[in-house]
Amino acid sequence: MAKIHNVKVGFFALPPATRLVDARHGDHDVIELITVALTDETGATGIGYTFTGGHNGAAIHKGIEADIVPLLAGEDADQIAAIWDKIWWACHYGGRGGPMVLALSAVDIALWDLKAKRAGLPLWRLLGGYSTSVRCYAGGIDLHLEGDALLATVDAAIATGQTAYKMKVGRDNLAEDVARLTAVRRHVGDDFTLMIDANMKYRASEAITAARAFQPALPLWFEEPVVPEDIDGLARVAQEGGLAVATGENFRSLWEFAETIKRTPISYPQPDVTNCGGVSAFMKIAALADAFHLPIASHGAHDITVHLMAACPNASYLEAHGFGLDRYISHPLIIKDGFAQAPEIPGIGFTFDEEGLSAFCVSAQEHDLRS
Ligand SMILES: [Mg+2]
């Protein structure tokens, strides 16, 4: 029993470190970061976060402040499943599938960090523990790049220890994407792992044409060829395009993954712990994939997700995400020879650089829940 005594909620609007462009969202001018810190009656603190590409941050922040913080009063921080259910159903009517799931995710992550700290274990060991490292790739957000600039970005990722890279596709002219992908494949050689990501750019028939055009460059997977609502279209792309398909960063629940796995030959379910319902939901999605003999991939938040992937027997590749939040955390991801190292620090193993973040603070509130 460890009652939650204090909640701190932060909302930050961060400038990207470099220009970030993808096919659906265009330029990312602002990265929104919403942080949660939960302190229990023993004085231990767990932290979590969620993020957006520039919109809905205010709704997520307000959702935590107005709806979730009151629901945490009097709760035992160790009963994460009960708290998750309480928040899910309290916020279900207006929040299912939307910003409230991101809000819930941040709180759930903080609860798991707190639980692991109280146990004196790194989160991946608390979750079962499978491997001390996981295969990793650099997630490029590089649709605006081509020629030497694109190759230099790939080289910069390789210089950090990466042996796999994901590039964006989805320009209006398919031939430009084919040329960009072909140039990168020629540059890195056949032994290097390449993925491609269309960020929901295409309709299914366009995606099938694109997949067939990309096929000679041997990408490991074709990510988000279509919108998450088009499950039948996704099935067609996976069946007719000739490439393995990854998707899931825009799914918002375990049940969307279940429906997609049932109805399509998807190859890489790809949840994001900060928007699928947190650690609790991510681990269920990973187990669901395992039950269908599928590997699990990941999107975003690599500093947390490295723990989850290191606890999964069916882990494929961890995405080292390109939003650059590493600048504001104490222990950024360590990558050696293409493998991300699972931290041995209790909990999720990092804290936020509060001084560095303070310059970009939109709101910071603290709530005392002791009655
Ligand atoms: Mg993606």
Residues whose N, C-alpha, C, O or C-beta is under 5 A from the ligand:
A	BS01	MG	D197 E223
